[in-house]
Amino acid sequence: MSDIRRFPSFLEVKHFGRFLKGDMANIKKVEDVDPVIAALNLVMQRQAAQQGWRFGRNRYFFNDDNKARIGPRVWALMGFYSSVRPGNKVPFVNINICMSAFYEPGKLAEALRTFLMGSFEAIPREFMREVKVSTRYLGYKRVMTIQRVVSSSASRQTFNCQEFGGLISVKDYFLKSASQFVSIFLTTVSDYLY
């Protein structure tokens, strides 16, 4: 196969073959080689993307029998990451196993309660540090990262929002920005901090 289909043109694999052999004459790495490597990476990750889920850049995890409970509502899942690299006359495939912790899906308030009951007075700030959460109150799934946990409630915590003309509370922001606010459960995080 000499070409890989890429809309609206073809990727020329012959430059990649010459690059692997060390023939660098008239080859632009960014234009001729990198797109072929990116396409090979997509081919390598196709099955993993269909059977598992992507976490990070090239890491895929699977909810199978190889998971272990490591805490209340926290699981360690096995996965792998892979990449195609140019080698000496042949492309190399780099495959490594990895493991990462995942929280069980559920409401944030319930997760904090479970964490406090299962931990020995640990601070929830560390539990929630850089956790990715998904919301659906806008009618579509949106994934965000928790930046920090504060000790004030949603009605007392404010931030600057140009969309609504300056300082606004978290509660008011959700009330004004989401018509489907009924399903949102805003909790006083300070009740769970200490």
LINZIMO-V589728 format. One record per residue. N is the residue number from 1. RES is the residue in three letters. SS is DSSP state (@ for helix, = for strand, . for the rest). BURIAL is I if it has 16 or more other C-alpha atoms within 10 Angstrom, else O. Layout:
n: [N/N]
res: [RES/RES]
ss: [SS/SS]
burial: [BURIAL/BURIAL]
This chain:
n: [1/2/3/4/5/6/7/8/9/10/11/12/13/14/15/16/17/18/19/20/21/22/23/24/25/26/27/28/29/30/31/32/33/34/35/36/37/38/39/40/41/42/43/44/45/46/47/48/49/50/51/52/53/54/55/56/57/58/59/60/61/62/63/64/65/66/67/68/69/70/71/72/73/74/75/76/77/78/79/80/81/82/83/84/85/86/87/88/89/90/91/92/93/94/95/96/97/98/99/100/101/102/103/104/105/106/107/108/109/110/111/112/113/114/115/116/117/118/119/120/121/122/123/124/125/126/127/128/129/130/131/132/133/134/135/136/137/138/139/140/141/142/143/144/145/146/147/148/149/150/151/152/153/154/155/156/157/158/159/160/161/162/163/164/165/166/167/168/169/170/171/172/173/174/175/176/177/178/179/180/181/182/183/184/185/186/187/188/189/190/191/192/193/194]
res: [MET/SER/ASP/ILE/ARG/ARG/PHE/PRO/SER/PHE/LEU/GLU/VAL/LYS/HIS/PHE/GLY/ARG/PHE/LEU/LYS/GLY/ASP/MET/ALA/ASN/ILE/LYS/LYS/VAL/GLU/ASP/VAL/ASP/PRO/VAL/ILE/ALA/ALA/LEU/ASN/LEU/VAL/MET/GLN/ARG/GLN/ALA/ALA/GLN/GLN/GLY/TRP/ARG/PHE/GLY/ARG/ASN/ARG/TYR/PHE/PHE/ASN/ASP/ASP/ASN/LYS/ALA/ARG/ILE/GLY/PRO/ARG/VAL/TRP/ALA/LEU/MET/GLY/PHE/TYR/SER/SER/VAL/ARG/PRO/GLY/ASN/LYS/VAL/PRO/PHE/VAL/ASN/ILE/ASN/ILE/CYS/MET/SER/ALA/PHE/TYR/GLU/PRO/GLY/LYS/LEU/ALA/GLU/ALA/LEU/ARG/THR/PHE/LEU/MET/GLY/SER/PHE/GLU/ALA/ILE/PRO/ARG/GLU/PHE/MET/ARG/GLU/VAL/LYS/VAL/SER/THR/ARG/TYR/LEU/GLY/TYR/LYS/ARG/VAL/MET/THR/ILE/GLN/ARG/VAL/VAL/SER/SER/SER/ALA/SER/ARG/GLN/THR/PHE/ASN/CYS/GLN/GLU/PHE/GLY/GLY/LEU/ILE/SER/VAL/LYS/ASP/TYR/PHE/LEU/LYS/SER/ALA/SER/GLN/PHE/VAL/SER/ILE/PHE/LEU/THR/THR/VAL/SER/ASP/TYR/LEU/TYR]
ss: [././=/=/=/=/././=/=/=/=/@/@/@/@/@/@/@/@/././././././././@/@/@/@/@/@/@/@/@/@/@/@/@/@/@/@/@/@/@/@/@/@/@/./=/=/=/./././=/=/=/././././././=/=/=/=/././=/=/=/=/=/=/=/=/=/=/=/=/=/././././=/=/=/=/=/=/=/=/=/=/=/=/=/././././@/@/@/@/@/@/@/@/@/@/@/./././././@/@/@/@/././././=/=/=/=/././././././=/=/=/=/././././././././././././=/=/=/=/@/@/@/./=/=/=/=/@/@/@/@/@/@/@/@/./././@/@/@/././././././@/@/@/@/.]
burial: [O/O/O/O/O/O/O/O/O/O/I/I/I/O/I/I/I/O/I/I/O/O/O/O/O/O/O/O/O/O/O/I/I/O/I/I/I/O/O/I/I/O/O/O/I/O/O/I/I/O/O/O/O/I/O/O/O/O/I/I/I/I/O/O/O/O/I/O/O/O/O/O/I/I/I/I/I/I/I/I/I/I/I/I/I/I/O/O/O/O/O/O/O/O/O/O/O/O/O/O/O/I/I/O/O/O/O/O/O/O/I/I/O/O/I/I/O/O/O/O/O/O/O/I/O/O/O/I/O/O/O/O/I/O/O/O/I/O/O/O/O/O/O/O/O/O/O/O/O/O/O/O/I/I/O/O/O/I/O/O/O/O/O/O/O/O/O/I/I/I/I/O/I/I/O/O/O/O/O/O/O/O/O/O/O/O/O/I/I/O/O/O/I/O]
